[in-house]
Amino acid sequence: MSIWGKVLGGAAGFAMGGPLGAIVGAALGHVADKQAREEDEPRDGTKAISFTVGVIVLGAKMAKADGVVTRDEVTAFRQVFHVPPHEVKNVARIFDRAKQEAEGFEPYAMQLSRMFRNNKAVLEDLLDALFHIAKADDILHPAEIEFLQKTAAIFGFSAEEYERIQAGHMTGDDKDPYTILGVDRDADDATIKAAYRKLIRENHPDTLIAQGVPQEFVDVANDKLAAINDAYDQVQKHRGLT
C-alpha cells in the first residue's frame, strides 16, 4: 500500500495522536480517540505517516503565509509528492482543513520536532519539502521565508544550519557552494571534504527512507543530493581539488 493509502485509510490519527492526529481525524471525518497518545518517538510503522501528514499540514500553513494559496502551490504539492489521482480528493481535504483553521503552525511543528528529535536529517528533508512548495510560484515571499525560519528554529536548527539548507534552494548568483556545504570559504580542504561526505551520508535517499521519509518523497531527497554534489564540484574546480 502506498503512503497515501496509509495516511488516508483512517489509522493515521490514532497512530500519531496530538494535533497532527486530530487534524487528520477532523478532515476525514473519523471519530478521534481522546486517549490517543502522542508519540514522542514514532514507531517504525508510523514514521512515514507522521512525516507525510506533517508535510501536508505545514505545507498548507506555509502556502497561505503570504495571504494567498495559489494554484501553482497546490499543483506543485500534488506533482512533486506523487499523489495518485484517486487520493487527490482526500489529500486536499487535509490540506484545506489545515489551511482554513485558525490555529497556527507551531503546535504541528513542535510535535514533529519531538517525534524526530533523534532524526535531524528527516526534519531537514521536511524543510526541503516545504521549500519546494514555497518556490512553486517562482517567488519566495518574505512571509514564507519567515515561516520557514521559524519552523527551522522549532526543529532545532541554528541560524547557520538554516542558511545552509536555504542555500540549496537558491539560484544564480545567490547559490553559494560553500554555504550549501556548510563551510567557510577559508576552511581547509580536509574540512570541506569531511563536510561533503557527511552531507552525502546523511542525505542519501536510502538513509532517509530508513529513518522515516516515505518513498513517495524521494525526488526531494534526490534534488538535495544533486545540489550537494553540484556545490562540491564547484568547490573542487575553484580549488583544483581531485
VEXMARGU-523861 format. One record per residue: residue in three letters; x, y, z of N, C-alpha, C, CB in turn. Coordinates in steps of 0.001 Angstrom, whole numbers, m for minus. Each point is the difference from the previous one (the first is absolute). Glycine has a CB too. Example, Ala and Ser with C-alpha at 12.3 -4.5 7.8 and 13.67 -1.06 7.14 Angstrom:
// VEXMARGU-523861
<'Ala', <13190, m5690, 7800>, <m890, 1190, 0>, <900, 1200, 0>, <m1892, m1173, 1246>>
<'Ser', <1542, 2223, m1966>, <820, 1190, 60>, <m770, 1090, 730>, <1184, m628, m2145>>
END
This chain:
// VEXMARGU-523861
<'Met', <844, m1192, 0>, <m844, 1192, 0>, <885, 1251, 0>, <m1843, m1250, 1230>>
<'Ser', <1493, 2236, m2047>, <768, 1237, m23>, <m209, 762, 1300>, <m189, 108, m2507>>
<'Ile', <1058, 878, 2752>, <m119, 795, 1220>, <m1323, 736, 57>, <2468, 253, 44>>
<'Trp', <m3010, 124, m1219>, <m1254, 748, 11>, <m1152, m867, 498>, <840, 1405, m1897>>
<'Gly', <m833, m2677, 1520>, <m1040, m892, 501>, <76, m161, 1502>, <26, m1190, m2166>>
<'Lys', <1192, 1148, 2707>, <173, m136, 1450>, <m457, 1259, 734>, <1924, m1557, m398>>
<'Val', <m1564, 2711, m161>, <m368, 1268, 636>, <m1508, 194, m23>, <2204, 986, m675>>
<'Leu', <m2818, m1323, m442>, <m1402, 326, m193>, <m938, m1140, 340>, <712, 1560, m1743>>
<'Gly', <m158, m2685, 2167>, <m832, m1151, 276>, <m658, 19, 1365>, <1460, m1239, m1494>>
<'Gly', <m1174, 2260, 2288>, <m683, 123, 1291>, <868, m279, 1196>, <m2021, m627, m1158>>
<'Ala', <3197, 32, 941>, <835, m382, 1138>, <956, 1098, 435>, <m175, m2331, m769>>
<'Ala', <408, 3307, m96>, <1037, 989, 281>, <m249, 756, 1291>, <352, 219, m2430>>
<'Gly', <m1583, 244, 2629>, <m292, 792, 1188>, <229, m764, 1278>, <m1638, 1251, m1318>>
<'Phe', <1285, m2509, 1319>, <163, m818, 1198>, <1470, m351, 222>, <m2311, m930, m329>>
<'Ala', <3063, 804, m755>, <1405, m360, 125>, <829, 1134, 574>, <m276, m1541, m1915>>
<'Met', <m58, 2781, 1564>, <822, 1136, 387>, <m460, 689, 1274>, <487, 299, m2378>>
<'Gly', <m1806, m146, 2546>, <m490, 798, 1098>, <385, 1455, m195>, <151, m1979, 1519>>
<'Gly', <m315, 2808, m490>, <410, 1387, m68>, <m744, 793, m1057>, <2201, m714, 799>>
<'Pro', <m1740, 1941, m1076>, <m692, 852, m974>, <m7, m556, m1415>, <636, 1907, 1400>>
<'Leu', <422, m2628, m1795>, <9, m582, m1342>, <m1086, m1055, m141>, <2455, 446, m171>>
<'Gly', <m2565, m1315, 1177>, <m1037, m1022, m42>, <m1386, 606, 15>, <1540, m1557, 1143>>
<'Ala', <m1723, 2630, m364>, <m1314, 637, 107>, <m436, 617, m1322>, <453, 452, 2408>>
<'Ile', <493, 171, m3126>, <m401, 671, m1232>, <m328, m1015, m1095>, <1434, 1965, 623>>
<'Val', <m749, m3117, m619>, <m337, m1050, m963>, <m1404, m534, 288>, <2447, m619, m236>>
<'Gly', <m2721, 368, 1515>, <m1319, m498, 363>, <m1100, 973, m364>, <1046, m1270, 1836>>
<'Ala', <m807, 2558, m1575>, <m1010, 1014, m302>, <m212, 138, m1505>, <616, 1212, 2103>>
<'Ala', <467, m1267, m2869>, <m114, 177, m1449>, <m689, m1170, m676>, <2053, 1367, 71>>
<'Leu', <m1793, m2585, 439>, <m519, m1192, m663>, <m1240, m575, 670>, <2302, m473, m721>>
<'Gly', <m2760, 1164, 1780>, <m1245, m401, 623>, <103, m1177, 925>, <m1077, 876, m1950>>
<'His', <2285, m1187, 2447>, <153, m1089, 950>, <m296, 496, 1403>, <1707, m1094, m1479>>
<'Val', <m2179, 202, 2314>, <m232, 338, 1393>, <1328, m80, 737>, <m2388, m861, m95>>
<'Ala', <2840, 1975, 607>, <1295, 30, 674>, <m83, m662, 1367>, <580, 2101, m1225>>
<'Asp', <423, m2892, 1532>, <105, m616, 1313>, <703, 983, 933>, <64, m2344, m1003>>
<'Lys', <m775, 2874, 1993>, <567, 1006, 890>, <1179, m547, 795>, <m2243, 1064, 152>>
<'Gln', <2335, m2378, m60>, <1089, m602, 754>, <1195, m348, m892>, <m1688, m896, 1604>>
<'Ala', <1579, 1185, m2887>, <1097, m323, m902>, <1254, 723, 461>, <m1602, m344, m1922>>
<'Arg', <2677, m404, 2042>, <1237, 557, 543>, <878, 552, m1120>, <m113, m1619, 1921>>
<'Glu', <581, 2826, m1711>, <935, 571, m958>, <1343, m693, 172>, <m1208, 2237, 16>>
<'Glu', <1771, m2698, m1130>, <1274, m701, 48>, <1156, 985, 112>, <m983, m1866, m1349>>
<'Asp', <1778, 1766, 2412>, <1206, 810, 94>, <1041, m501, m1001>, <m475, 470, 2439>>
<'Glu', <535, m1771, m2604>, <910, m626, m977>, <m858, m965, m813>, <2092, 211, 1522>>
<'Pro', <m2433, 122, m2774>, <m910, m842, m763>, <563, m1396, m241>, <m883, 2050, m1079>>
<'Arg', <8, m3037, 1137>, <409, m1352, m339>, <279, m67, m1496>, <m1363, m967, 1908>>
<'Asp', <2086, m77, m2314>, <370, m125, m1410>, <m1212, 81, m909>, <1946, m1388, 670>>
<'Gly', <m3062, 809, m239>, <m1189, m19, m838>, <m684, 1342, m138>, <m279, m2316, 675>>
<'Thr', <597, 3267, 211>, <m668, 1302, m61>, <923, 1127, m434>, <m1512, m796, 1772>>
<'Lys', <2803, 541, m1926>, <927, 1067, m384>, <m377, 610, m1345>, <1807, m1145, 1291>>
<'Ala', <m2011, 296, m2294>, <m316, 500, m1334>, <m1341, 723, m17>, <1331, m1868, m990>>
<'Ile', <m2296, 1343, 1757>, <m1313, 647, 77>, <137, 1377, 638>, <m1137, m2249, 167>>
<'Ser', <1892, 2323, 921>, <186, 1269, 703>, <674, 1027, m904>, <156, m1236, 2180>>
<'Phe', <873, 809, m2899>, <701, 893, m910>, <m963, 539, m1058>, <2147, m1264, 393>>
<'Thr', <m2934, 371, m982>, <m887, 384, m1095>, <m1086, 957, 460>, <456, m2187, m1078>>
<'Val', <m1086, 1882, 2200>, <m1032, 906, 519>, <621, 1346, 359>, <m1326, m1964, 879>>
<'Gly', <2554, 1934, m345>, <684, 1241, 323>, <211, 866, m1221>, <1109, m1154, 1873>>
<'Val', <m718, 546, m3005>, <196, 760, m1234>, <m1321, 596, m477>, <1929, m1492, m619>>
<'Ile', <m2998, 709, 680>, <m1305, 500, m447>, <m431, 1201, 840>, <m634, m2318, m761>>
<'Val', <688, 2171, 2087>, <m508, 1041, 897>, <896, 1243, m42>, <m994, m1779, 1487>>
<'Leu', <2303, 1592, m1320>, <891, 1156, m28>, <50, 615, m1399>, <1362, m1018, 1853>>
<'Gly', <m1490, 180, m2884>, <m40, 533, m1360>, <m1190, 912, m196>, <1148, m2042, m818>>
<'Ala', <m2295, 1654, 1344>, <m1200, 834, m110>, <157, 1295, 784>, <m1388, m2060, m288>>
<'Lys', <1944, 1946, 1495>, <207, 1189, 831>, <966, 971, m676>, <m433, m1370, 2065>>
<'Met', <1508, 826, m2661>, <981, 863, m623>, <m496, 582, m1311>, <1770, m1336, 1084>>
<'Ala', <m2553, 549, m1827>, <m494, 463, m1292>, <m865, 1243, 145>, <78, m2346, m833>>
<'Lys', <m727, 2512, 1979>, <m821, 1184, 200>, <714, 1061, 833>, <m2018, m1445, m170>>
<'Ala', <3317, 1226, 427>, <760, 960, 802>, <54, 1372, m653>, <1356, m1883, 884>>
<'Asp', <m1375, 1911, m2233>, <32, 1288, m688>, <m1398, 539, m256>, <2147, m664, m1056>>
<'Gly', <m3160, 1, 1650>, <m1379, 472, m103>, <m790, m617, m1126>, <780, 2075, 963>>
<'Val', <m102, m2774, m1874>, <m684, m581, m1157>, <546, m1396, m260>, <m376, 2293, m997>>
<'Val', <m514, m3273, 889>, <401, m1341, m405>, <m219, m95, m1500>, <m586, m1017, 2275>>
<'Thr', <1676, 983, m3034>, <m132, 8, m1448>, <m221, m1399, m545>, <1448, 2015, m93>>
<'Arg', <m1988, m2073, m1118>, <m183, m1277, m682>, <1347, m667, m230>, <m2086, 861, m1107>>
<'Asp', <3142, m58, 858>, <1337, m564, m216>, <474, m773, 1216>, <526, 1878, m1550>>
<'Glu', <m792, m1332, 2757>, <461, m655, 1215>, <m727, m1318, 220>, <533, 2233, 983>>
<'Val', <m1834, m2237, m1228>, <m772, m1230, 151>, <437, m1030, m1040>, <m1946, 1317, 912>>
<'Thr', <2131, m877, m2152>, <422, m900, m1059>, <1387, m573, 287>, <m1393, 1298, m1630>>
<'Ala', <2298, m453, 2137>, <1346, m457, 327>, <m33, m1076, 1063>, <893, 2237, m599>>
<'Phe', <m1735, m2055, 1590>, <m118, m1005, 1048>, <m416, m1334, m598>, <m590, 1780, 1667>>
<'Arg', <m410, m1760, m2526>, <m511, m1239, m579>, <1011, m672, m906>, <m2275, 942, 137>>
<'Gln', <3026, m153, m880>, <930, m566, m971>, <1301, m464, 646>, <m999, 1479, m1724>>
<'Val', <1591, m616, 2539>, <1289, m334, 594>, <m110, m1197, 916>, <664, 2379, m153>>
<'Phe', <m1790, m2490, 852>, <m147, m1065, 978>, <m861, m1158, m492>, <277, 1713, 1747>>
<'His', <m490, m1763, m3061>, <m589, m1177, m649>, <m1303, m473, 656>, <2302, m657, m648>>
<'Val', <m3233, 1561, 826>, <m1304, m390, 528>, <m775, m667, m1138>, <m11, 1909, 1723>>
<'Pro', <m379, m3183, m1579>, <m726, m670, m1076>, <m1376, 630, m205>, <1232, m2128, 508>>
<'Pro', <m1748, 2100, m1723>, <m1272, 673, m302>, <m1138, m394, 935>, <734, 96, m2350>>
<'His', <m801, m1370, 2735>, <m1123, m436, 820>, <125, 449, 1459>, <m244, m1954, m1520>>
<'Glu', <1407, 2510, 1904>, <187, 472, 1370>, <3, 1531, 99>, <1298, m2083, 460>>
<'Val', <m1332, 2766, m1614>, <113, 1460, m3>, <m1090, 651, 847>, <1022, m119, m2277>>
<'Lys', <m2245, m363, 2163>, <m1105, 626, 713>, <206, m53, 1506>, <m1517, m619, m1874>>
<'Asn', <1959, m536, 2393>, <184, m132, 1441>, <1202, 793, 503>, <m1043, m2251, m134>>
<'Val', <2124, 2269, m659>, <1147, 819, 381>, <m415, 1465, 49>, <1593, m1667, m1035>>
<'Ala', <m2397, 2082, 57>, <m469, 1382, m45>, <m846, 336, 1225>, <42, m89, m2502>>
<'Arg', <m765, m887, 3030>, <m831, 258, 1184>, <863, 320, 1211>, <m1764, m1530, m908>>
<'Ile', <2872, 813, 1069>, <913, 301, 1104>, <680, 1345, m243>, <379, m2467, 405>>
<'Phe', <70, 2699, m1639>, <656, 1251, m363>, <m932, 1178, 273>, <1361, m1198, m1758>>
<'Asp', <m2615, 1084, 1310>, <m959, 1092, 174>, <m355, 224, 1471>, <m910, m510, m2268>>
<'Arg', <805, m571, 3020>, <m305, 127, 1424>, <1115, 776, 714>, <m1300, m2174, m72>>
<'Ala', <2533, 1834, m245>, <1135, 685, 616>, <64, 1458, m445>, <1247, m2175, 95>>
<'Lys', <m1590, 2412, m1339>, <52, 1355, m558>, <m1050, 901, 635>, <853, m941, m2151>>
<'Gln', <m2015, 371, 2466>, <m1132, 804, 452>, <m60, 191, 1512>, <m1209, m820, m1975>>
<'Glu', <1772, m94, 2744>, <m137, 104, 1444>, <791, 1184, 540>, <m334, m2474, 130>>
<'Ala', <m120, 2994, 997>, <582, 1213, 568>, <1341, m269, 692>, <m2313, 895, 295>>
<'Glu', <2506, m2113, 215>, <1208, m290, 763>, <1241, 141, m872>, <m1312, m1548, 1466>>
<'Gly', <2387, 2036, m869>, <1238, 189, m728>, <720, m1310, m272>, <179, 2233, 1031>>
<'Phe', <980, m2113, m1642>, <776, m1181, m396>, <848, m553, 1136>, <42, 889, m2308>>
<'Glu', <202, m78, 3346>, <967, m370, 1026>, <m272, m1331, 689>, <321, 2392, 330>>
<'Pro', <m1572, m2700, 74>, <m228, m1283, 676>, <377, m1206, m849>, <m1821, 1094, 1250>>
<'Tyr', <1601, m1006, m2561>, <315, m1103, m893>, <1517, m135, m164>, <m2192, 342, m1205>>
<'Ala', <2860, 799, 1045>, <1457, m30, m118>, <629, m544, 1279>, <m82, 1949, m1587>>
<'Met', <m466, m1575, 2733>, <542, m471, 1278>, <m189, m1504, 153>, <m480, 2239, 1016>>
<'Gln', <m679, m2751, m1435>, <m233, m1439, 90>, <995, m760, m876>, <m2440, 421, 463>>
<'Leu', <2647, 59, m1686>, <960, m646, m900>, <1417, 89, 553>, <m1477, 548, m1946>>
<'Ser', <1813, 590, 2554>, <1329, 157, 588>, <237, m1020, 1102>, <m61, 2433, m553>>
<'Arg', <m967, m2680, 1360>, <127, m1013, 1056>, <86, m1396, m598>, <m1272, 1478, 1573>>
<'Met', <454, m1736, m2574>, <m32, m1328, m606>, <1344, m399, m603>, <m2413, 347, m463>>
<'Phe', <3052, 626, m204>, <1222, m304, m739>, <1219, 674, 619>, <m1365, m245, m2070>>
<'Arg', <1335, 436, 3369>, <1111, 708, 648>, <1323, m751, m160>, <m1624, 957, 1645>>
<'Asn', <1574, m2258, m1866>, <1219, m778, m208>, <292, m247, m1476>, <m396, m1075, 2200>>
<'Asn', <m381, 1712, m3061>, <161, m170, m1451>, <m16, 1372, m673>, <m1110, m2287, 86>>
<'Lys', <2149, 3078, 174>, <28, 1361, m541>, <m24, 2, m1531>, <1267, 738, 2032>>
<'Ala', <m709, m1778, m2659>, <1, m48, m1469>, <m1424, m81, m538>, <2247, m1121, 34>>
<'Val', <m3141, 462, 701>, <m1396, m86, m417>, <m660, 1374, 101>, <m106, m2407, 757>>
<'Leu', <373, 3121, 324>, <m552, 1343, 159>, <538, 934, m1086>, <m206, m376, 2486>>
<'Glu', <1474, 192, m2851>, <570, 813, m1074>, <m684, m323, m1323>, <2205, 91, 1212>>
<'Asp', <m2498, m1364, m1453>, <m688, m379, m1230>, <m1409, 580, m28>, <1358, m2107, m111>>
<'Leu', <m1991, 2187, 1276>, <m1327, 599, 72>, <70, 1482, m354>, <m677, m1673, 1756>>
<'Leu', <1711, 2365, m1257>, <202, 1403, m375>, <221, 136, m1499>, <972, 459, 2262>>
<'Asp', <m200, m1384, m2836>, <220, 35, m1449>, <m1317, m141, m756>, <2290, m971, 333>>
<'Ala', <m3159, 99, 165>, <m1308, m175, m635>, <m794, 1305, 45>, <2, m2438, 644>>
<'Leu', <75, 3142, 474>, <m716, 1268, 129>, <587, 1054, m940>, <m537, m555, 2395>>
<'Phe', <1852, 538, m2578>, <615, 924, m947>, <m528, m255, m1414>, <2064, 119, 1447>>
<'His', <m2249, m1383, m1812>, <m527, m324, m1325>, <m1382, 620, m198>, <1315, m2145, 4>>
<'Ile', <m2146, 2081, 1014>, <m1333, 591, m94>, <102, 1514, m88>, <m967, m1923, 1293>>
<'Ala', <1825, 2511, m467>, <141, 1454, 21>, <484, 542, m1342>, <479, m125, 2445>>
<'Lys', <396, m643, m3125>, <577, 464, m1268>, <m890, m266, m1197>, <2220, m386, 973>>
<'Ala', <m3357, m249, m758>, <m830, m448, m1124>, <m461, 1141, m890>, <m741, m1885, 1404>>
<'Asp', <510, 3077, m823>, <m446, 1139, m795>, <1166, 885, m419>, <m2182, m67, 1199>>
<'Asp', <3425, m472, m1066>, <1232, 686, m407>, <316, 1227, 846>, <m415, m818, m2289>>
<'Ile', <m245, 935, 3443>, <261, 1122, 901>, <91, m529, 1421>, <m1200, 1620, m1538>>
<'Leu', <2296, m1265, 2233>, <77, m274, 1434>, <m418, 1273, 714>, <1866, m1735, m276>>
<'His', <m3129, 1773, 681>, <m560, 1187, 648>, <627, 166, 1379>, <m2175, m268, m1270>>
<'Pro', <2403, 1509, 1707>, <565, 226, 1339>, <m747, m722, 1113>, <762, 2191, m816>>
<'Ala', <m2081, m2271, 689>, <m785, m698, 1027>, <278, m1497, m10>, <m1774, 1747, m200>>
<'Glu', <2033, m2306, m990>, <342, m1416, m96>, <1381, m257, 580>, <m1439, m215, m2038>>
<'Ile', <2379, 1119, 1778>, <1332, m139, 574>, <m71, 51, 1522>, <1006, 1048, m2053>>
<'Glu', <m1804, m118, 2584>, <m166, 90, 1456>, <m592, m1289, 562>, <m306, 2485, m195>>
<'Phe', <m673, m3042, m513>, <m612, m1269, 407>, <1061, m1100, 51>, <m2206, 704, m1024>>
<'Leu', <3009, m805, m17>, <1027, m1029, m74>, <1052, 185, 1086>, <m393, m175, m2458>>
<'Gln', <774, 1408, 2731>, <981, 271, 1056>, <m536, m405, 1365>, <918, 1889, m1357>>
<'Lys', <m2179, m1561, 1620>, <m601, m345, 1291>, <m152, m1510, 145>, <m1214, 2193, 10>>
<'Thr', <825, m2861, m1101>, <m129, m1453, 37>, <1356, m650, 251>, <m1962, 128, m1562>>
<'Ala', <2988, 372, 887>, <1353, m530, 188>, <448, 162, 1447>, <542, 541, m2387>>
<'Ala', <m861, 602, 2991>, <378, 237, 1396>, <m709, m981, 924>, <382, 2426, m511>>
<'Ile', <m1662, m2675, 259>, <m748, m972, 806>, <601, m1391, m156>, <m2092, 1377, m248>>
<'Phe', <2555, m1690, m960>, <624, m1300, m262>, <1387, m118, 640>, <m1279, m112, m2143>>
<'Gly', <1788, 1213, 2668>, <1289, m46, 684>, <1196, 350, m858>, <m994, m1686, 1416>>
<'Phe', <766, 2290, m2597>, <1100, 392, m862>, <495, 1394, 374>, <m924, m1437, m1848>>
<'Ser', <2223, 1607, 1859>, <591, 1311, 272>, <m180, 894, m1223>, <1689, m1026, 1594>>
<'Ala', <m1388, 2323, m1419>, <m89, 935, m1121>, <957, m409, m1114>, <m651, 1844, 1579>>
<'Glu', <1827, m2339, m1208>, <981, m435, m1000>, <m492, m1230, m759>, <1840, 928, 1429>>
<'Glu', <m2461, m1860, m710>, <m521, m1200, m656>, <m1142, 357, m939>, <670, m1383, 1982>>
<'Tyr', <m1523, 2322, m1556>, <m1090, 429, m879>, <554, 646, m1267>, <m1487, 338, 2002>>
<'Glu', <2517, 478, m1846>, <615, 659, m1158>, <524, m1038, m990>, <623, 1973, 1440>>
<'Arg', <m29, m3050, m922>, <491, m1073, m872>, <m1150, m665, m751>, <1920, m385, 1572>>
<'Ile', <m3004, 88, m852>, <m1147, m661, m621>, <m614, 897, m1074>, <m444, m1261, 2137>>
<'Gln', <272, 2535, m1806>, <m595, 932, m960>, <885, 173, m1233>, <m1128, 1186, 1894>>
<'Ala', <2445, m1189, m1695>, <920, 212, m1117>, <m186, m1047, m1093>, <1626, 1027, 1587>>
<'Gly', <m2000, m2243, m1209>, <m214, m1054, m982>, <m1187, 239, m906>, <1015, m1533, 1596>>
<'His', <m1849, 2512, m1237>, <m1187, 290, m796>, <118, 1315, m753>, <m1338, m1286, 1636>>
<'Met', <2488, 1941, m1529>, <208, 1249, m708>, <435, m272, m1442>, <609, 1134, 2169>>
<'Thr', <m694, m111, m2997>, <404, m123, m1397>, <933, 1157, m367>, <m2176, m1181, m569>>
<'Gly', <2895, 1003, m520>, <843, 1077, m505>, <1091, 408, 963>, <m1926, 778, m1287>>
<'Asp', <2154, 527, 1386>, <1077, 538, 829>, <m233, m212, 1489>, <403, 1679, m1763>>
<'Asp', <m1658, m1965, 2147>, <m311, m207, 1417>, <413, m1389, 482>, <m1901, 1595, m239>>
<'Lys', <2305, m2464, m689>, <304, m1390, 332>, <1486, m152, 306>, <m1898, m789, m1458>>
<'Asp', <2264, 939, 2726>, <1394, m79, 419>, <345, m1442, 374>, <m75, 2395, 816>>
<'Pro', <998, m3047, m1533>, <310, m1413, 267>, <563, m237, 1399>, <424, m271, m2424>>
<'Tyr', <317, 1218, 2957>, <562, m169, 1343>, <m1107, 1, 1052>, <2128, 1114, m750>>
<'Thr', <m3104, m247, 563>, <m1124, 45, 941>, <m804, m1287, m64>, <m104, 2491, m231>>
<'Ile', <m97, m3019, m981>, <m744, m1259, m165>, <690, m1129, 751>, <m827, 765, m2247>>
<'Leu', <2155, m760, 2239>, <760, m1037, 708>, <152, 304, 1490>, <1224, m461, m2119>>
<'Gly', <m1623, 1664, 2530>, <65, 349, 1409>, <1412, 259, 498>, <m2027, m1340, 310>>
<'Val', <2893, 1877, m1179>, <1387, 272, 376>, <363, 1436, m349>, <599, m2420, m352>>
<'Asp', <421, 2950, 1022>, <511, 1321, m318>, <874, m66, m1252>, <m81, 642, 2441>>
<'Arg', <183, 464, m3136>, <825, 42, m1203>, <1478, m222, 304>, <m1660, 1549, m1009>>
<'Asp', <2072, m1226, 2241>, <1410, m186, 346>, <266, m1334, 705>, <199, 2476, 177>>
<'Ala', <m1192, m3373, m177>, <205, m1327, 594>, <1026, m771, m811>, <m2360, m19, 886>>
<'Asp', <3118, m870, m225>, <997, m760, m740>, <m673, m1129, m792>, <1740, 558, 1753>>
<'Asp', <m991, m1140, m2657>, <m549, m1015, m907>, <m553, m1205, 760>, <1626, 744, m1745>>
<'Ala', <m935, m1165, 2788>, <m444, m1172, 760>, <m1346, 254, 659>, <2384, m633, 401>>
<'Thr', <m2579, 1850, 125>, <m1274, 352, 640>, <m1132, m15, m1008>, <1222, 1393, 1673>>
<'Ile', <m950, m871, m2860>, <m1024, 43, m1048>, <m377, m1410, m451>, <873, 2235, m752>>
<'Lys', <128, m3084, 562>, <m276, m1380, m415>, <m814, m731, 1065>, <2130, m25, m1340>>
<'Ala', <m1788, 242, 2612>, <m721, m660, 1093>, <m1454, 473, 59>, <2155, m203, 1288>>
<'Ala', <m2372, 1505, m1475>, <m1357, 547, 14>, <m827, m571, m1151>, <865, 2107, 1066>>
<'Tyr', <m233, m2196, m2231>, <m693, m549, m1172>, <m399, m1457, 225>, <1288, 1569, m1475>>
<'Arg', <m353, m2372, 1967>, <m290, m1420, 213>, <m1091, m193, 1050>, <2361, m551, m627>>
<'Lys', <m2352, 1389, 1648>, <m1027, m83, 1048>, <m1378, 323, m572>, <1709, 638, 1737>>
<'Leu', <m1788, 406, m2557>, <m1283, 374, m603>, <m511, m1082, m942>, <644, 2405, 188>>
<'Ile', <260, m3000, m971>, <m397, m1069, m916>, <m531, m1194, 783>, <1720, 768, m1672>>
<'Arg', <m1020, m1111, 2756>, <m418, m1142, 820>, <m1371, 247, 630>, <2412, m529, 467>>
<'Glu', <m2608, 1723, 71>, <m1244, 305, 707>, <m1181, 181, m937>, <1353, 1059, 1767>>
<'Asn', <m1106, m597, m2980>, <m1092, 333, m917>, <m212, m1027, m1108>, <470, 2363, 491>>
<'His', <219, m3493, m411>, <m240, m1039, m1000>, <m1436, m507, 145>, <2458, m666, 6>>
<'Pro', <m3190, 541, m1109>, <m1401, m436, 83>, <m208, m1278, 799>, <m335, 1079, m2174>>
<'Asp', <1227, m2058, 2025>, <m164, m1256, 742>, <81, 230, 1506>, <985, m1247, m1936>>
<'Thr', <m93, 2152, 2349>, <119, 327, 1425>, <m1261, 665, 506>, <2467, 243, m256>>
<'Leu', <m2989, 708, m523>, <m1193, 730, 418>, <m1220, m915, 67>, <951, 2076, m1021>>
<'Ile', <m1088, m2972, 49>, <m1126, m932, 7>, <56, m885, 1239>, <m56, 21, m2515>>
<'Ala', <1250, m462, 2889>, <160, m825, 1196>, <m388, 755, 1261>, <1821, m1243, m1147>>
<'Gln', <m1691, 2570, 1119>, <m307, 809, 1177>, <m1438, 503, 26>, <2374, 666, 40>>
<'Gly', <m3124, m863, m1130>, <m1399, 378, 44>, <m516, 825, m1155>, <276, m101, 2365>>
<'Val', <569, 441, m3343>, <m472, 753, m1158>, <m623, m979, m992>, <1788, 1790, 327>>
<'Pro', <m3043, m1588, m723>, <m656, m954, m906>, <611, 0, m1394>, <m2088, 313, 1294>>
<'Gln', <1948, m1440, m1978>, <500, m151, m1367>, <m572, 1091, m907>, <218, m2486, 352>>
<'Glu', <m1459, 2881, m81>, <m661, 994, m843>, <693, 1363, 30>, <m2129, m1206, 401>>
<'Phe', <3018, 1421, 562>, <665, 1288, 135>, <1471, m60, m430>, <m1570, 540, 1866>>
<'Val', <1953, m1622, m2521>, <1402, m196, m350>, <494, 1047, m999>, <m292, m2440, 427>>
<'Asp', <m578, 2959, m1278>, <440, 1016, m957>, <590, 1209, 704>, <m1749, m776, m1588>>
<'Val', <1168, 1141, 2729>, <527, 1121, 773>, <1404, m327, 497>, <m2336, 661, 692>>
<'Ala', <2518, m1882, m188>, <1312, m422, 487>, <1013, m41, m1141>, <m1107, m1337, 1815>>
<'Asn', <687, 885, m2980>, <911, m52, m1144>, <411, 1403, m446>, <m1065, m2154, m721>>
<'Asp', <127, 3097, 766>, <324, 1382, m345>, <1021, 573, 982>, <m2297, 293, m995>>
<'Lys', <2124, m617, 2273>, <932, 489, 1019>, <1396, m576, m253>, <m1891, 200, 1678>>
<'Leu', <1945, m1487, m1970>, <1278, m656, m259>, <681, 623, m1217>, <m883, m2135, 1004>>
<'Ala', <107, 2431, m2034>, <557, 612, m1211>, <577, 1378, 311>, <m1656, m1267, m1408>>
<'Ala', <972, 2036, 2256>, <481, 1339, 369>, <1311, m90, 774>, <m2370, 834, 64>>
<'Ile', <2487, m1826, 827>, <1226, m191, 777>, <1154, m393, m920>, <m1362, m683, 2010>>
<'Asn', <1108, m254, m2923>, <1041, m432, m941>, <436, 1145, m912>, <m938, m2324, 66>>
<'Asp', <m25, 3109, m528>, <323, 1130, m868>, <849, 1033, 749>, <m2141, m379, m1281>>
<'Ala', <1795, 632, 2542>, <773, 955, 802>, <1433, m488, 177>, <m2094, 705, 1200>>
<'Tyr', <2267, m1995, m916>, <1349, m527, 191>, <797, 39, m1304>, <m856, m1473, 1842>>
<'Asp', <189, 1200, m2960>, <676, 82, m1295>, <524, 1416, m246>, <m1480, m1837, m890>>
<'Gln', <664, 2840, 1251>, <432, 1388, m191>, <1203, 330, 880>, <m2358, 636, m574>>
<'Val', <2316, m1122, 1818>, <1120, 259, 914>, <1255, m709, m492>, <m1602, 250, 1929>>
<'Gln', <1464, m1471, m2434>, <1141, m738, m542>, <663, 782, m1132>, <m1106, m2168, 631>>
<'Lys', <296, 2687, m1531>, <538, 761, m1137>, <669, 1282, 488>, <m1790, m947, m1502>>
<'His', <1165, 1591, 2467>, <526, 1260, 528>, <1359, m205, 681>, <m2358, 822, 311>>
<'Arg', <2499, m1976, 372>, <1214, m255, 771>, <988, m934, m695>, <m1356, 359, 2021>>
<'Gly', <907, m950, m3137>, <870, m968, m684>, <119, m1307, 753>, <1257, 1892, m952>>
<'Leu', <m2334, m2262, 1679>, <23, m1244, 765>, <m222, m1192, m924>, <m846, 1217, 2035>>
<'Thr', <1336, m2373, m1603>, <m237, m1231, m758>, <m712, m1004, 870>, <2031, 413, m1397>>
END
